Amino acid sequence: MDNIQIIIDKINYLKTKRNAVVLAHNYERGEIQDIADFTGDSLGLSQQAIDQEADIIVFCGVHFMAESAAILSPEKKVLLPEIHAGCPMASMVTADALREEKKKYPKAAVVCYVNSTAEVKAESDICCTSANAVEVVNSLEEDEILFVPDKNLADYVSRFTTKKIIPWNGYCPTHNQILPEDIIKAKEAHPNAEVIAHPECRREVLDISEKVLSTTGMLNYAKESDSKEFIIATENGMLHRLRKENPEKSFYISSEFAVCPEMKAINLHTLLQSLELNQYQITVPENVRAKSKDSLDRMMKIKRNR
């Protein structure tokens, strides 16, 4: 038995012994996705955790995702196997900075992308995902929307609303560095492939893509589409699950640089250590948790289309 299999066996043993559930984001390493009990997008996983009778949630993702699980399941212990796995975009907005910006736009509703800290969610009126951002914005009575922190998602939403969108100057470095020339090059190599892009990408990339979809939307579309080849403009970890669930179809990366180092920080060793040593527990102060949960609860009443 090789060392990897020994680690996998230990992880599976400890999951059972400690009544733990392992959640893995679609961008995680393939080995982590394969051993997880559930794989999905950040909010979908947190919602999945609510329904589990587990005592421990091990969230293989980045810090804000583990926070969301702690917000929605405060009675459970939430562990993040790598404490330094953060989100650069989430770090581009702070609660203090948002409070100052809100003073400039007193009539604006604050829509907060779930890729943000609990403190920022608590300062927002409602959260959104990439799948329901358009619907969330259009559900609000206000005519002005302060949209944080992703300027690319804000720009995408602006195409489908008559409301004034005031974007925060944040972005996902991984998606933002996918360029139109990358798509053109990939299309030249795979002329029969459909291009599916995540709305965190630049407008110029979305303009030359056949579909703009969230990660969950990509999974659903790939299964349902008659197309056999796809170029996927998002973090490259997404291809592992797409290929696994659609072995008869071909999936190509849009750019070799579309890799998030934070999403690749967790491996089998750190996952095992997390289960063995209870590291690292993520908690949210109750005053922040209650306010941020309100923003999430309002969002979850809105349907998701993408």
N, C-alpha and C positions, 0 to 999 in steps of 0.2 A: 504494500500500500504506500503510495507516494505521500509526501508531506502535505500537498494541497488537499488530498482526500481526507487526511487526518484532521486538518483544520475544519473542513466542511462537516465532518462527522461530529466534531466537538461543538460547532455552532448549532447544528441541528439538535444535539443532546441538550445544550443549555437553553435553547428556545423552549423546549418541552419542560425541562426542569423548572425554569423560572417563569413559565407562563408568559412568554414574550412573543411579540409579533414583530417581524422585520419588514419595514416598508422601504422601497427603493424608487427613486425618481427615474424617469425615462432616460436621463442623461448619465446615469451612473455607469461604472464599469460593467461589462457583460457578466463577470463572475458574481458581482453583487446583485444584479438583476435576477440572475438564475437562482440564487439561494433565497431571495426574498419571498415572503408570503404574498405580498401584493406589490405590483409595479404600476406606476401611473404618474400623473402630474401632481404638483405640490398640494393643491387644495383637495383634489380627489382622494389622495392618500390620507390626508387629515380627516376627511369625512369618513373614509373607510375605517379609520382607527376608532371613531366614535362607536361603531357597531361591534367592535371586537371585545370579547370578554377577557382580554389579556390584562395582566397587571403592569406590563412593561411594553412600551413602544420604542423600538430602535429605529430611528429615522435616518436612513442613508440618503442624505441630500445635503443641503446647506442650512445655515443657522436659522434663517427666517422660516424655513419649512418646519423645523422642529418646534419653533415658537408657535406656529399655527396649530400644530398638534397639541401643544400644551394649553393653548387658548381654548380649544374645542373639547379637550379631554383632561380637565384639571385634576381629576381623581386618579389619573394614571401617571406612572413615572415615564418621562420621555427622555431618551438617551440619544445623543448625537455622537457617533463614533470618533469623529475628528473635530475637535473644538475650534480649530482654525479654518474650517470649511465655511467660508462666508460668501456673500454675494456682492460683487463690486457695485452693481446697480443699486442694490438696497442701501449700500453705504453712501450713495450720492445724495441722499436726503436724510435730514435729522428732524426730530420733533421740534427742536428750537427753531431751525430754519423754516420749517413749514408754518409755525405759528407766526413768524414775521411776515411770510409771504401772504398769509391769510388776511393780514391787516391791510394789504394793498388792494385786495379784492373782497370786500366785505359782503358782497352780494353773490359771490360764487360758491357753488357746492364743491366740496373736495372729494374727488374720486381717486382712490388709492389702489394701484395695482397690488395684487397679493404678494408680489416680489418686493416686500418692504418689511421693516421691523415692526414689532408689536407697538412700539411707541408712536410710530408714524400712523399705523392703522387706527390707534386710539385718537389721533388728532383729525381723523378723516370722517366724512359723513357716511361713506359707503365704500366698500372694496369692489374690485372687479378682477376677473381673470382675462386671459387673452381670448377665451372662448365667448365671454359674454360682455366684454367692455362696451361694445356698441349699444347693446340692449340696456345695460346699466345707465349709461349716459342719457339715453333717450327716455328712460323711465323717470327722470328727475324733473321737478317743476322749474328749477333754476335755468336761466338762459346762459349763464356763464359757468364754466367748469374748470376748476383748477385741477389738473391731471398730473399725478405724481406716481413714480419718479421717471417713467420711460417716455422720452420724447418721441420715439419711433412709434410706439403703440398709440400715443396721443395723436400723432399725425394720421395714423391709419383710421382711428375713430373719427377724426375730423371730416373724413370723406363721406361719412354716413349719418351726419347730423347737421341740423341747422344751428345748433348751439355754438357759442364761442368757446373754443378750447384753448386754455392757457396752459401750455406744457411746461413741466419742470425740465431742466436741462440735464437729465440723466439718461443712461442707456446701458444696455448689456454689451460689454466689450466683445464678447464672443460673436453675437449676432451682428453687431455694428461693423465688424471687420469682414463680413461676407460682402463682397463687392459685385457690381454688375458684370465685370469682366470675368469673375469666377464662374458665374452662371453661364455666361456665353461660352466659356472654355469647356465647361462640363457638358453643355448642350451640343457642342461640336463633336465631343467624344461619344455622346449618346443621343443622337438626333431623334430617336423615337421615344425618349423619356419625357414624362411630364415633370414640370418643376413645381414643387410644393414648398412654400416659404412660410416661416413663422412671422407673425406681425411685429415681432421685436426687430426684424430686419429693416434696413433702410428702405425708403420709398422707391428708390431706383431699382432695388432688387425685387420688391413686390410688383412693380410695373411690368417686369418681364417674366413673371411667374404665372402659371396657369391657375394655381389655387393658393389662397392665403388661409392657413389653418393653425389652430393650436396643436399641441402634441397629441392630445386625444382625438382631435379632428383628423390629424394625419393618419392615425391608426385606423380609424373608422373608414376613412376614404380609401386607403390602400386596400382594405379588405373588399370594399364594394365596387371599386373601379374596374372597368374592363381592361385598363392599361396594364401592361406587364413590366414596364420600366419606369423608375421614378428618380429624379434628382431631388434630394432633401436638403433644403436650406434652413438648417437649424444646427444645434450642437450635435456632433457626430455620434455621440452615444445612442442617439435615437435609432440609428440603423440596426443596432443589435436586436431590438424588439421587433422592428418592422420585418427584418429578415427571418426571425424566429417564427413569427406568426403568419408569414406569407412566403414559404419556402419556394413556391413556384414562380415568384416574381423577383425582379432585380432592383436593388436600391443603391444609389451612388451618392457619395458625399458632394456637397457643393464647393467645399474648400477644405484643404488639408489643415488649415489653421482654425477651423471651427471647433475648437476643443476648449472646454472650460476646465482649467486646472483645479478649481475648487470642487467641481463635480467629480473629479477623478481622485480626490484626496483620500477617499475611503476605499480600503481594500479588505480582503478576507482577514488579514492579520488585525487590523484596527477594529473590524467588526467583532472578531473573537474577543479581543481585549475589552471592548465595550461591555459585552455580555459577562465576562469574567469579573471585571472590576467595577461595574456600574458607572462607567465613564462614557460620556460626560453628561450629567443631568442638566436639562434645560428647563428653567422655570420662568414664569412671568408674574410680576407683582399683581396682586388682585385688582388694584385700582386701574392698572393698565389693561389687564386681561378683560375686565368687564367692558371697558369702552371699546377695545379692539374687537371683542366678540360681537358687540352691537353692529359694528361696521361689516363684519363678516356675515352676520345673520341677515342683515338687510340685503346683501348681495345674493345670498343663497335662495332668496325668493324670486330671483330673476333667472329666466331660462338661459341656457348656453346653446349657441348655434354653431360655433366653429371649433 
